[in-house]
Amino acid sequence: MPEKKKIDTKLTILEHGARLVHLNGYHNTGIKDVLLAANIPKGSFYFYFQSKEDFGLQLIDFFLGMNNEKTAQSLQNTDLKPLERLKVFYDDFLHFFEENECKLGCPIGNLSLELGDINETFRLRLRSGLDVMKNMIEECLKDAVKQNDIHPDISTSELAEYLVNSWEGALISMKASKSTQPLKIFDYMVFNVVLR
Amino acid sequence: MPEKKKIDTKLTILEHGARLVHLNGYHNTGIKDVLLAANIPKGSFYFYFQSKEDFGLQLIDFFLGMNNEKTAQSLQNTDLKPLERLKVFYDDFLHFFEENECKLGCPIGNLSLELGDINETFRLRLRSGLDVMKNMIEECLKDAVKQNDIHPDISTSELAEYLVNSWEGALISMKASKSTQPLKIFDYMVFNVVLR
């Protein structure tokens, strides 16, 4: 098989796998469901991935790549002040979840809860994934400190970790409530209390 | 079978099921694993539960019962001021997770992420579970308002929802980090920033 076709097919499997795992979880998604959705012949999975675990680990990178594209537009938009960028970042996700019936949540958070205790290889990759998100938020907070928009004594690293985690928790409640109200409460508390 | 023996056996199944589902998740726990752990003969499961879903729903009530016992000791200890009660509540859980190698997390949060999108019956029961936790925190916050320990203009309902969700998110990060640092950051932010 030509290398380009192999890469395209692998990407197709990852795209369909991402959608199914995002919605249904890792254990609840079978390889045959992914291949069926991707319209790829049964039995060819192991031509592209060594194992379901290898597929899952590559999915994490795929999710992070999707996330990076989405967040770069807001968090790195230097036309806006740092805290305005952060606001747009969360507003964009709020709209995404409004359009997606409050389903899905964050794939990195979902997989961390599902696999964090039972698979060390996944856990380490997922912690790196949370760090990617944390670091993007922290860069924005550091800019906010430079511009005197938040207090210089605050640890931007701890604040960024707190924001990432609190957002992940708001998504748990969103999924259980089928409402964006938990995200709106997060937004209110962050921009009117925490960052004041 | 005498009714008492039936109730005891059912409780034994729920206790072992709770431990396995808390650690491994719902889909990743088979009925046969639970029966093996509980030392109950195969095939007798359906004498106690109508289905795996019925078992899962009863597990949620079992988890909430465990949680109520644990939290009543702290959140309802009127020897302490309201915000001191809240601090003890979170400290008790911090110690629990230190002793449990940062595993498990909150069963209600775990199941909300795993099942919230794919099973409406579970979702509604899980949202009720989050509300039980939220209401306990809110009672404590209302007492704090009465004693002028937090600003009377704040919505105790929204603040309680925010605290429950942010804690759930800190547990995601704890599980991915295998460290209680996310819980300590939550504690610092809540008691030094949010509730100030």
HADDOCK unambig.tbl for C-alpha pairs under 7 A between the chains (distance, minus, plus):
assign (segid A and resid 23 and name CA) (segid B and resid 117 and name CA) 6.97 0.50 0.50
assign (segid A and resid 24 and name CA) (segid B and resid 118 and name CA) 6.90 0.50 0.50
assign (segid A and resid 25 and name CA) (segid B and resid 114 and name CA) 6.57 0.50 0.50
assign (segid A and resid 27 and name CA) (segid B and resid 27 and name CA) 6.75 0.50 0.50
assign (segid A and resid 27 and name CA) (segid B and resid 28 and name CA) 6.52 0.50 0.50
assign (segid A and resid 28 and name CA) (segid B and resid 27 and name CA) 6.54 0.50 0.50
assign (segid A and resid 103 and name CA) (segid B and resid 117 and name CA) 5.75 0.50 0.50
assign (segid A and resid 109 and name CA) (segid B and resid 172 and name CA) 6.47 0.50 0.50
assign (segid A and resid 110 and name CA) (segid B and resid 113 and name CA) 6.09 0.50 0.50
assign (segid A and resid 112 and name CA) (segid B and resid 172 and name CA) 6.27 0.50 0.50
assign (segid A and resid 112 and name CA) (segid B and resid 175 and name CA) 6.79 0.50 0.50
assign (segid A and resid 112 and name CA) (segid B and resid 176 and name CA) 5.56 0.50 0.50
assign (segid A and resid 113 and name CA) (segid B and resid 110 and name CA) 6.09 0.50 0.50
assign (segid A and resid 113 and name CA) (segid B and resid 172 and name CA) 5.74 0.50 0.50
assign (segid A and resid 113 and name CA) (segid B and resid 175 and name CA) 6.80 0.50 0.50
assign (segid A and resid 114 and name CA) (segid B and resid 25 and name CA) 6.56 0.50 0.50
assign (segid A and resid 116 and name CA) (segid B and resid 175 and name CA) 5.40 0.50 0.50
assign (segid A and resid 116 and name CA) (segid B and resid 176 and name CA) 5.14 0.50 0.50
assign (segid A and resid 117 and name CA) (segid B and resid 23 and name CA) 6.96 0.50 0.50
assign (segid A and resid 117 and name CA) (segid B and resid 103 and name CA) 5.75 0.50 0.50
assign (segid A and resid 117 and name CA) (segid B and resid 175 and name CA) 6.40 0.50 0.50
assign (segid A and resid 118 and name CA) (segid B and resid 24 and name CA) 6.88 0.50 0.50
assign (segid A and resid 123 and name CA) (segid B and resid 176 and name CA) 5.37 0.50 0.50
assign (segid A and resid 126 and name CA) (segid B and resid 176 and name CA) 6.41 0.50 0.50
assign (segid A and resid 127 and name CA) (segid B and resid 176 and name CA) 5.15 0.50 0.50
assign (segid A and resid 127 and name CA) (segid B and resid 177 and name CA) 5.90 0.50 0.50
assign (segid A and resid 158 and name CA) (segid B and resid 185 and name CA) 6.43 0.50 0.50
assign (segid A and resid 162 and name CA) (segid B and resid 185 and name CA) 6.53 0.50 0.50
assign (segid A and resid 162 and name CA) (segid B and resid 186 and name CA) 6.33 0.50 0.50
assign (segid A and resid 165 and name CA) (segid B and resid 166 and name CA) 6.57 0.50 0.50
assign (segid A and resid 165 and name CA) (segid B and resid 169 and name CA) 4.50 0.50 0.50
assign (segid A and resid 165 and name CA) (segid B and resid 170 and name CA) 5.12 0.50 0.50
assign (segid A and resid 165 and name CA) (segid B and resid 173 and name CA) 6.37 0.50 0.50
assign (segid A and resid 166 and name CA) (segid B and resid 165 and name CA) 6.57 0.50 0.50
assign (segid A and resid 166 and name CA) (segid B and resid 166 and name CA) 3.98 0.50 0.50
assign (segid A and resid 166 and name CA) (segid B and resid 169 and name CA) 5.10 0.50 0.50
assign (segid A and resid 166 and name CA) (segid B and resid 170 and name CA) 6.66 0.50 0.50
assign (segid A and resid 167 and name CA) (segid B and resid 169 and name CA) 6.87 0.50 0.50
assign (segid A and resid 168 and name CA) (segid B and resid 169 and name CA) 4.93 0.50 0.50
assign (segid A and resid 169 and name CA) (segid B and resid 165 and name CA) 4.50 0.50 0.50
assign (segid A and resid 169 and name CA) (segid B and resid 166 and name CA) 5.10 0.50 0.50
assign (segid A and resid 169 and name CA) (segid B and resid 167 and name CA) 6.88 0.50 0.50
assign (segid A and resid 169 and name CA) (segid B and resid 168 and name CA) 4.93 0.50 0.50
assign (segid A and resid 169 and name CA) (segid B and resid 169 and name CA) 3.61 0.50 0.50
assign (segid A and resid 170 and name CA) (segid B and resid 165 and name CA) 5.12 0.50 0.50
assign (segid A and resid 170 and name CA) (segid B and resid 166 and name CA) 6.66 0.50 0.50
assign (segid A and resid 172 and name CA) (segid B and resid 109 and name CA) 6.46 0.50 0.50
assign (segid A and resid 172 and name CA) (segid B and resid 112 and name CA) 6.25 0.50 0.50
assign (segid A and resid 172 and name CA) (segid B and resid 113 and name CA) 5.73 0.50 0.50
assign (segid A and resid 173 and name CA) (segid B and resid 165 and name CA) 6.38 0.50 0.50
assign (segid A and resid 175 and name CA) (segid B and resid 112 and name CA) 6.77 0.50 0.50
assign (segid A and resid 175 and name CA) (segid B and resid 113 and name CA) 6.80 0.50 0.50
assign (segid A and resid 175 and name CA) (segid B and resid 116 and name CA) 5.39 0.50 0.50
assign (segid A and resid 175 and name CA) (segid B and resid 117 and name CA) 6.39 0.50 0.50
assign (segid A and resid 176 and name CA) (segid B and resid 112 and name CA) 5.57 0.50 0.50
assign (segid A and resid 176 and name CA) (segid B and resid 116 and name CA) 5.16 0.50 0.50
assign (segid A and resid 176 and name CA) (segid B and resid 123 and name CA) 5.37 0.50 0.50
assign (segid A and resid 176 and name CA) (segid B and resid 126 and name CA) 6.40 0.50 0.50
assign (segid A and resid 176 and name CA) (segid B and resid 127 and name CA) 5.14 0.50 0.50
assign (segid A and resid 177 and name CA) (segid B and resid 127 and name CA) 5.92 0.50 0.50
assign (segid A and resid 185 and name CA) (segid B and resid 158 and name CA) 6.43 0.50 0.50
assign (segid A and resid 185 and name CA) (segid B and resid 162 and name CA) 6.52 0.50 0.50
assign (segid A and resid 186 and name CA) (segid B and resid 162 and name CA) 6.33 0.50 0.50
assign (segid A and resid 193 and name CA) (segid B and resid 194 and name CA) 6.18 0.50 0.50
assign (segid A and resid 194 and name CA) (segid B and resid 193 and name CA) 6.17 0.50 0.50
assign (segid A and resid 194 and name CA) (segid B and resid 194 and name CA) 5.85 0.50 0.50
